Amino acid sequence: MAEAICKSLGHSADSAGTHPGSEVNPNAIIALEEKGIESAGLRPKSIDDIVTDGYDKIISMGCGVHCPNIRIDYDWGLDDPHGKPLEIYRSTRDSIIELLSDLIEKETDA
């Protein structure tokens, strides 16, 4: 969801996880589309598939995962919505929107 949300805010982004599924969770798609956020082309990616050099910021959503070999600029400590009801995906989506919006505003003002 973070990748799609960041792109909807006008910024480039990639998103990856330590144990990606085979497809984007349908509840994530629903939660994004409810806010008019484009979900076409999203696919699960492994952190091993992402070269972290060249990114301005690297953000961990938390979810109880530790990545010792990656420079993390922010750890937002969000709960992983996987396997939970749609309302949890909505809450996570809203948290990501708020956190990204705040970060973009802060970086723009700097």
DSSP file (Angstrom, degrees, kcal/mol; ACC not computed):
  #  RESIDUE AA STRUCTURE BP1 BP2  ACC     N-H-->O    O-->H-N    N-H-->O    O-->H-N    TCO  KAPPA ALPHA  PHI   PSI    X-CA   Y-CA   Z-CA
    1    1 A M     >        0   0    0      0, 0.0     4,-2.7     0, 0.0     5,-0.2   0.000 360.0 360.0 360.0 -36.2    0.0    0.0    0.0
    2    2 A A  H  >  +     0   0    0      1,-0.2     4,-2.8     2,-0.2     5,-0.2   0.891 360.0  51.9 -60.7 -41.0    2.8    2.4    0.8
    3    3 A E  H  > S+     0   0    0      1,-0.2     4,-2.2     2,-0.2    -1,-0.2   0.946 113.1  43.7 -60.5 -48.9    4.2    2.3   -2.7
    4    4 A A  H  > S+     0   0    0      2,-0.2     4,-2.1     1,-0.2    -2,-0.2   0.891 114.7  49.9 -64.9 -40.2    0.8    3.2   -4.3
    5    5 A I  H  X S+     0   0    0     -4,-2.7     4,-1.1     2,-0.2    -2,-0.2   0.933 110.6  49.1 -65.9 -45.4    0.1    5.8   -1.7
    6    6 A C  H ><>S+     0   0    0     -4,-2.8     5,-1.9     1,-0.2     3,-0.6   0.920 111.9  48.9 -60.3 -44.2    3.5    7.5   -2.2
    7    7 A K  H ><5S+     0   0    0     -4,-2.2     3,-1.7     1,-0.2    -1,-0.2   0.869 106.5  56.6 -63.2 -36.7    3.0    7.5   -5.9
    8    8 A S  H 3<5S+     0   0    0     -4,-2.1    -1,-0.2     1,-0.3    -2,-0.2   0.746 103.0  56.0 -67.3 -21.4   -0.5    9.0   -5.5
    9    9 A L  T <<5S-     0   0    0     -4,-1.1    -1,-0.3    -3,-0.6    -2,-0.2   0.330 128.3 -99.2 -91.1   6.0    1.1   11.9   -3.6
   10   10 A G  T < 5S+     0   0    0     -3,-1.7     2,-0.3     1,-0.3    -3,-0.2   0.681  85.9 112.4  90.8  20.0    3.4   12.6   -6.6
   11   11 A H      < -     0   0    0     -5,-1.9    -1,-0.3     2,-0.0    -2,-0.2  -0.917  66.5-113.2-125.7 150.9    6.6   10.8   -5.6
   12   12 A S        +     0   0    0     -2,-0.3     2,-0.3    -3,-0.1    -3,-0.0  -0.494  44.9 162.8 -77.7 152.6    8.4    7.8   -6.8
   13   13 A A        -     0   0    0     -2,-0.2     2,-0.3     2,-0.0   -10,-0.0  -0.987  28.6-156.5-164.4 155.0    8.5    4.7   -4.6
   14   14 A D        -     0   0    0     -2,-0.3     2,-0.4     2,-0.0    36,-0.0  -0.957  13.7-160.3-130.5 153.4    9.2    1.1   -4.3
   15   15 A S        +     0   0    0     -2,-0.3     2,-0.3   -13,-0.0    30,-0.1  -0.997  15.3 164.5-136.2 141.3    7.9   -1.3   -1.7
   16   16 A A        -     0   0    0     -2,-0.4     2,-0.3    28,-0.1    30,-0.2  -0.978  15.8-152.8-151.6 160.8    9.2   -4.7   -0.7
   17   17 A G  B     -a   46   0A   0     28,-2.6    30,-2.4    -2,-0.3    31,-0.3  -0.827  28.0-119.3-132.2 171.7    8.8   -7.1    2.2
   18   18 A T  S    S+     0   0    0     -2,-0.3    28,-0.1     1,-0.2    30,-0.1   0.758 112.9  22.9 -82.6 -25.5   10.8   -9.9    3.8
   19   19 A H  S    S-     0   0    0     26,-0.1    -1,-0.2    27,-0.0    27,-0.1  -0.516  84.3-172.7-137.8  67.5    8.2  -12.5    3.1
   20   20 A P        -     0   0    0      0, 0.0    26,-0.1     0, 0.0     4,-0.1  -0.300  17.3-130.2 -67.6 146.1    6.1  -11.3    0.1
   21   21 A G        -     0   0    0      2,-0.2     3,-0.1    24,-0.1    -4,-0.1  -0.084  27.8-101.4 -78.2-173.4    3.1  -13.2   -1.0
   22   22 A S  S    S+     0   0    0      1,-0.2     2,-0.3    21,-0.1    -1,-0.1   0.642 101.4  14.9 -87.9 -15.8    2.3  -14.3   -4.5
   23   23 A E  S    S-     0   0    0     20,-0.1     2,-0.2     0, 0.0    -2,-0.2  -0.980  92.2 -85.7-151.7 160.0   -0.2  -11.5   -5.1
   24   24 A V        -     0   0    0     -2,-0.3     5,-0.1    18,-0.3    -2,-0.0  -0.500  58.7-100.5 -67.3 134.7   -1.2   -8.2   -3.5
   25   25 A N    >>  -     0   0    0     -2,-0.2     4,-1.7     1,-0.1     3,-0.9  -0.336  24.0-132.6 -59.1 131.1   -3.8   -8.9   -0.8
   26   26 A P  H 3> S+     0   0    0      0, 0.0     4,-2.4     0, 0.0     5,-0.2   0.824 106.6  57.3 -56.6 -33.0   -7.3   -8.1   -2.1
   27   27 A N  H 3> S+     0   0    0      2,-0.2     4,-2.5     1,-0.2     5,-0.1   0.844 104.1  52.7 -67.8 -31.7   -8.1   -6.1    1.1
   28   28 A A  H <> S+     0   0    0     -3,-0.9     4,-2.3     2,-0.2    -1,-0.2   0.916 109.4  49.1 -66.1 -42.8   -5.1   -3.9    0.3
   29   29 A I  H  X S+     0   0    0     -4,-1.7     4,-2.8     2,-0.2     5,-0.2   0.934 112.3  47.7 -61.0 -47.5   -6.5   -3.3   -3.2
   30   30 A I  H  X S+     0   0    0     -4,-2.4     4,-2.1     1,-0.2    -2,-0.2   0.936 111.5  50.5 -59.7 -47.4  -10.0   -2.5   -1.8
   31   31 A A  H  X S+     0   0    0     -4,-2.5     4,-0.6     1,-0.2    -1,-0.2   0.893 113.8  45.1 -60.8 -40.8   -8.6   -0.1    0.8
   32   32 A L  H ><>S+     0   0    0     -4,-2.3     5,-2.3     1,-0.2     3,-1.4   0.949 112.5  49.5 -66.9 -49.0   -6.5    1.7   -1.8
   33   33 A E  H ><5S+     0   0    0     -4,-2.8     3,-1.5     1,-0.3    -2,-0.2   0.794  99.6  66.1 -65.3 -27.8   -9.3    2.0   -4.4
   34   34 A E  H 3<5S+     0   0    0     -4,-2.1    -1,-0.3     1,-0.3    -2,-0.2   0.803 107.3  42.5 -60.9 -27.5  -11.7    3.3   -1.8
   35   35 A K  T <<5S-     0   0    0     -3,-1.4    -1,-0.3    -4,-0.6    -2,-0.2   0.275 122.4-106.9-100.3   8.4   -9.5    6.4   -1.6
   36   36 A G  T < 5 +     0   0    0     -3,-1.5     2,-0.5     1,-0.3    -3,-0.2   0.746  68.6 151.5  73.7  23.1   -9.1    6.6   -5.4
   37   37 A I      < -     0   0    0     -5,-2.3    -1,-0.3    -6,-0.1    -2,-0.1  -0.785  49.5-116.3 -93.6 126.4   -5.5    5.3   -5.2
   38   38 A E        +     0   0    0     -2,-0.5   -30,-0.1   -34,-0.2   -31,-0.1  -0.360  34.9 173.4 -64.0 130.7   -4.3    3.4   -8.3
   39   39 A S    >   +     0   0    0     -2,-0.1     3,-1.8     3,-0.0    -1,-0.1   0.447  35.7 121.7-116.7  -5.3   -3.4   -0.2   -7.6
   40   40 A A  T 3  S+     0   0    0      1,-0.3     3,-0.1   -11,-0.0    -2,-0.0  -0.350  78.4  19.7 -61.8 137.4   -2.8   -1.5  -11.2
   41   41 A G  T 3  S+     0   0    0      1,-0.3    -1,-0.3    -2,-0.0     2,-0.2   0.328  86.9 138.3  86.8  -7.2    0.6   -2.9  -11.6
   42   42 A L    <   +     0   0    0     -3,-1.8    -1,-0.3   -18,-0.0   -18,-0.3  -0.475  23.7 168.0 -69.2 141.0    1.3   -3.4   -7.9
   43   43 A R        -     0   0    0     -2,-0.2     2,-0.1   -20,-0.1   -20,-0.1  -0.989  40.5 -97.8-149.7 149.0    3.0   -6.7   -7.2
   44   44 A P        -     0   0    0      0, 0.0     2,-0.4     0, 0.0   -28,-0.1  -0.453  43.2-172.1 -66.0 137.9    4.7   -8.2   -4.1
   45   45 A K        -     0   0    0     -2,-0.1   -28,-2.6   -30,-0.1     2,-0.3  -0.970  20.7-123.5-131.5 148.3    8.4   -7.8   -4.1
   46   46 A S  B >   -a   17   0A   0     -2,-0.4     3,-2.1   -30,-0.2     4,-0.4  -0.654  21.4-124.6 -86.8 145.9   11.1   -9.2   -1.9
   47   47 A I  G >  S+     0   0    0    -30,-2.4     3,-1.1    -2,-0.3   -29,-0.1   0.792 113.9  65.1 -57.4 -26.9   13.5   -6.8   -0.1
   48   48 A D  G 3  S+     0   0    0    -31,-0.3    -1,-0.3     1,-0.2   -30,-0.1   0.699  96.5  56.4 -68.5 -18.9   16.2   -8.9   -1.8
   49   49 A D  G <  S+     0   0    0     -3,-2.1     2,-0.5     2,-0.0    -1,-0.2   0.524  94.5  80.6 -88.8  -7.0   14.9   -7.6   -5.2
   50   50 A I    <   -     0   0    0     -3,-1.1     2,-0.7    -4,-0.4   -34,-0.0  -0.880  69.6-147.4-107.4 125.8   15.3   -4.0   -4.3
   51   51 A V        -     0   0    0     -2,-0.5    -3,-0.1     1,-0.1    -2,-0.0  -0.828  12.0-159.4 -87.6 115.8   18.7   -2.3   -4.5
   52   52 A T    >   +     0   0    0     -2,-0.7     3,-1.2    -5,-0.1     2,-0.1   0.577  58.3 103.1 -81.0  -8.4   18.5    0.2   -1.6
   53   53 A D  T 3  S+     0   0    0      1,-0.2     3,-0.1    -3,-0.0    -2,-0.1  -0.484  78.4  31.9 -68.3 142.7   21.3    2.5   -3.0
   54   54 A G  T 3  S+     0   0    0      1,-0.3     2,-0.3    -2,-0.1    -1,-0.2   0.375  84.9 124.3  94.6  -5.6   19.9    5.6   -4.6
   55   55 A Y    <   -     0   0    0     -3,-1.2    -1,-0.3     1,-0.1     3,-0.1  -0.703  54.6-147.0 -88.1 140.5   16.8    6.1   -2.5
   56   56 A D  S    S+     0   0    0     -2,-0.3     2,-0.4     1,-0.3    -1,-0.1   0.914  84.9  11.3 -68.1 -43.4   16.4    9.4   -0.7
   57   57 A K        -     0   0    0     -3,-0.1     2,-0.5     2,-0.0    -1,-0.3  -0.994  61.3-157.8-138.1 142.1   14.6    7.7    2.3
   58   58 A I        -     0   0    0     -2,-0.4    15,-2.7    -3,-0.1    16,-1.5  -0.988  18.5-170.0-120.6 123.7   14.1    4.1    3.3
   59   59 A I  E     -b   74   0B   0     -2,-0.5     2,-0.5    14,-0.2    16,-0.2  -0.943  12.8-152.5-120.0 129.4   11.2    3.6    5.6
   60   60 A S  E     -b   75   0B   0     14,-3.1    16,-2.9    -2,-0.5    17,-0.4  -0.847   7.8-153.2 -95.1 134.0   10.3    0.4    7.5
   61   61 A M  E     -     0   0B   0     -2,-0.5    17,-3.3     1,-0.2     2,-0.9   0.576  35.2-136.4 -79.2  -8.4    6.7   -0.1    8.2
   62   62 A G  E >   +b   78   0B   0     15,-0.3     3,-1.8     1,-0.2    -1,-0.2  -0.799  43.4 161.9  94.4-106.2    7.8   -2.1   11.3
   63   63 A C  T 3  S-     0   0    0     15,-1.8    -1,-0.2    -2,-0.9    16,-0.1   0.714  83.8 -70.0  58.1  22.9    5.6   -5.2   11.4
   64   64 A G  T 3  S+     0   0    0      1,-0.2     2,-0.4    14,-0.1    -1,-0.3   0.694  99.8 132.4  74.2  18.3    8.1   -6.8   13.7
   65   65 A V    <   -     0   0    0     -3,-1.8     2,-0.5     2,-0.0    -1,-0.2  -0.862  39.9-160.2-109.1 138.3   10.7   -7.2   11.0
   66   66 A H        -     0   0    0     -2,-0.4    -3,-0.0    -3,-0.1     0, 0.0  -0.966   5.8-171.1-117.9 130.5   14.4   -6.3   11.4
   67   67 A C    >   +     0   0    0     -2,-0.5     3,-1.4     3,-0.1     5,-0.1  -0.829   4.9 179.9-120.2  90.4   16.7   -5.7    8.4
   68   68 A P  T 3  S+     0   0    0      0, 0.0    -1,-0.1     0, 0.0     4,-0.1   0.703  77.5  52.5 -68.4 -19.9   20.2   -5.3    9.8
   69   69 A N  T 3  S+     0   0    0      2,-0.1     2,-0.4     0, 0.0    -2,-0.0   0.269  96.1  79.7-101.0  12.3   21.9   -4.8    6.4
   70   70 A I  S <  S-     0   0    0     -3,-1.4     2,-0.6   -18,-0.0    -3,-0.1  -0.972  80.0-123.7-124.0 132.0   19.7   -1.9    5.2
   71   71 A R        -     0   0    0     -2,-0.4     2,-0.6   -12,-0.0    -2,-0.1  -0.618  30.1-161.4 -70.6 117.3   19.9    1.7    6.3
   72   72 A I        -     0   0    0     -2,-0.6   -13,-0.2     1,-0.1     3,-0.1  -0.912  16.4-176.6-106.4 121.8   16.5    2.6    7.7
   73   73 A D  S    S+     0   0    0    -15,-2.7     2,-0.3    -2,-0.6   -14,-0.2   0.831  75.3  13.4 -83.6 -35.1   15.7    6.3    7.9
   74   74 A Y  E     -b   59   0B   0    -16,-1.5   -14,-3.1     0, 0.0     2,-0.5  -0.999  56.8-162.9-141.6 140.4   12.4    5.9    9.6
   75   75 A D  E     -b   60   0B   0     -2,-0.3   -14,-0.2   -16,-0.2   -16,-0.1  -0.951   6.8-174.7-122.6 109.5   10.7    2.9   11.3
   76   76 A W  E     -     0   0B   0    -16,-2.9   -15,-0.2    -2,-0.5   -14,-0.1   0.571  25.2-141.7 -86.4  -9.4    7.0    3.6   11.6
   77   77 A G  E     +     0   0B   0    -17,-0.4   -15,-0.3     1,-0.2     2,-0.2   0.818  34.4 170.5  58.6  36.2    6.1    0.5   13.7
   78   78 A L  E     -b   62   0B   0    -17,-3.3   -15,-1.8   -18,-0.1     2,-0.2  -0.501  37.4-110.0 -77.9 148.5    2.8   -0.2   12.0
   79   79 A D        -     0   0    0     -2,-0.2    -1,-0.1   -17,-0.1   -17,-0.0  -0.558  34.6-110.2 -73.6 141.9    1.0   -3.5   12.7
   80   80 A D        -     0   0    0     -2,-0.2    -1,-0.1     1,-0.1     9,-0.1  -0.624  23.7-159.6 -73.0 120.4    1.0   -5.9    9.7
   81   81 A P    >   +     0   0    0      0, 0.0     3,-2.6     0, 0.0     8,-0.2   0.577  45.6 132.4 -78.7  -7.1   -2.6   -6.1    8.5
   82   82 A H  T 3  S+     0   0    0      1,-0.3    -2,-0.1     6,-0.1     0, 0.0  -0.163  78.5   7.7 -50.9 128.7   -2.0   -9.4    6.7
   83   83 A G  T 3  S+     0   0    0      1,-0.3    -1,-0.3     0, 0.0    -3,-0.0   0.478 107.2 113.0  80.2   3.2   -4.8  -11.9    7.6
   84   84 A K  S <  S-     0   0    0     -3,-2.6    -1,-0.3     1,-0.2     5,-0.1  -0.589  74.4 -81.6-103.7 167.9   -6.9   -9.2    9.4
   85   85 A P    >>  -     0   0    0      0, 0.0     3,-1.5     0, 0.0     4,-1.2  -0.140  43.8-100.9 -67.7 164.2  -10.2   -7.7    8.4
   86   86 A L  H 3> S+     0   0    0      1,-0.3     4,-2.4     2,-0.2     5,-0.2   0.825 118.6  63.6 -53.8 -37.8  -10.7   -4.9    5.8
   87   87 A E  H 3> S+     0   0    0      1,-0.2     4,-2.0     2,-0.2    -1,-0.3   0.817 100.5  53.0 -62.7 -27.8  -11.1   -2.3    8.6
   88   88 A I  H <> S+     0   0    0     -3,-1.5     4,-2.5     2,-0.2    -1,-0.2   0.887 107.9  50.5 -72.1 -38.8   -7.5   -3.0    9.7
   89   89 A Y  H  X S+     0   0    0     -4,-1.2     4,-2.9     2,-0.2    -2,-0.2   0.900 109.8  51.4 -62.3 -40.7   -6.3   -2.4    6.1
   90   90 A R  H  X S+     0   0    0     -4,-2.4     4,-2.6     2,-0.2    -2,-0.2   0.924 110.4  48.1 -61.8 -44.1   -8.2    0.8    6.1
   91   91 A S  H  X S+     0   0    0     -4,-2.0     4,-2.2     2,-0.2    -2,-0.2   0.910 113.1  47.5 -63.3 -43.1   -6.6    1.9    9.3
   92   92 A T  H  X S+     0   0    0     -4,-2.5     4,-2.6     2,-0.2    -2,-0.2   0.920 111.3  51.5 -64.1 -44.4   -3.2    1.0    8.1
   93   93 A R  H  X S+     0   0    0     -4,-2.9     4,-2.6     1,-0.2    -2,-0.2   0.934 110.6  48.2 -56.0 -48.6   -3.8    2.8    4.8
   94   94 A D  H  X S+     0   0    0     -4,-2.6     4,-2.2     1,-0.2    -1,-0.2   0.874 110.9  50.9 -64.2 -37.5   -4.9    6.0    6.7
   95   95 A S  H  X S+     0   0    0     -4,-2.2     4,-2.9     2,-0.2    -1,-0.2   0.922 111.0  48.4 -64.0 -43.8   -1.8    5.8    8.9
   96   96 A I  H  X S+     0   0    0     -4,-2.6     4,-2.9     2,-0.2     5,-0.3   0.918 110.6  51.2 -63.5 -43.6    0.5    5.5    5.9
   97   97 A I  H  X S+     0   0    0     -4,-2.6     4,-2.4     1,-0.2    -1,-0.2   0.937 113.8  44.6 -58.2 -47.1   -1.3    8.4    4.2
   98   98 A E  H  X S+     0   0    0     -4,-2.2     4,-2.5     2,-0.2    -2,-0.2   0.934 115.5  46.2 -64.4 -47.3   -0.8   10.6    7.3
   99   99 A L  H  X S+     0   0    0     -4,-2.9     4,-2.3     2,-0.2    -2,-0.2   0.916 115.5  45.4 -64.7 -43.6    2.8    9.6    7.9
  100  100 A L  H  X S+     0   0    0     -4,-2.9     4,-2.9    -5,-0.2     5,-0.2   0.917 112.6  51.0 -66.5 -42.3    3.8   10.0    4.2
  101  101 A S  H  X S+     0   0    0     -4,-2.4     4,-2.3    -5,-0.3    -2,-0.2   0.921 112.2  47.3 -60.2 -44.3    2.0   13.4    3.9
  102  102 A D  H  X S+     0   0    0     -4,-2.5     4,-2.6    -5,-0.2    -1,-0.2   0.912 113.0  48.7 -63.1 -43.1    3.8   14.6    7.1
  103  103 A L  H  X S+     0   0    0     -4,-2.3     4,-2.8     2,-0.2     5,-0.2   0.921 111.5  49.0 -64.4 -44.3    7.2   13.4    5.9
  104  104 A I  H  X S+     0   0    0     -4,-2.9     4,-2.2     2,-0.2    -1,-0.2   0.918 112.9  47.9 -62.4 -43.1    6.7   15.0    2.5
  105  105 A E  H  X S+     0   0    0     -4,-2.3     4,-2.0    -5,-0.2    -2,-0.2   0.926 112.9  48.4 -62.8 -44.5    5.7   18.3    4.1
  106  106 A K  H  X S+     0   0    0     -4,-2.6     4,-1.0     1,-0.2    -2,-0.2   0.909 113.8  46.0 -61.8 -43.9    8.7   18.1    6.5
  107  107 A E  H  < S+     0   0    0     -4,-2.8    -1,-0.2     1,-0.2    -2,-0.2   0.837 111.5  52.3 -70.2 -32.9   11.1   17.4    3.7
  108  108 A T  H  < S+     0   0    0     -4,-2.2    -1,-0.2    -5,-0.2    -2,-0.2   0.867 110.5  47.9 -70.2 -36.6    9.7   20.1    1.5
  109  109 A D  H  <        0   0    0     -4,-2.0    -1,-0.2     1,-0.2    -2,-0.2   0.685 360.0 360.0 -76.0 -18.8   10.0   22.7    4.2
  110  110 A A     <        0   0    0     -4,-1.0    -1,-0.2    -5,-0.2    -2,-0.1   0.489 360.0 360.0 -73.9 360.0   13.6   21.7    5.0
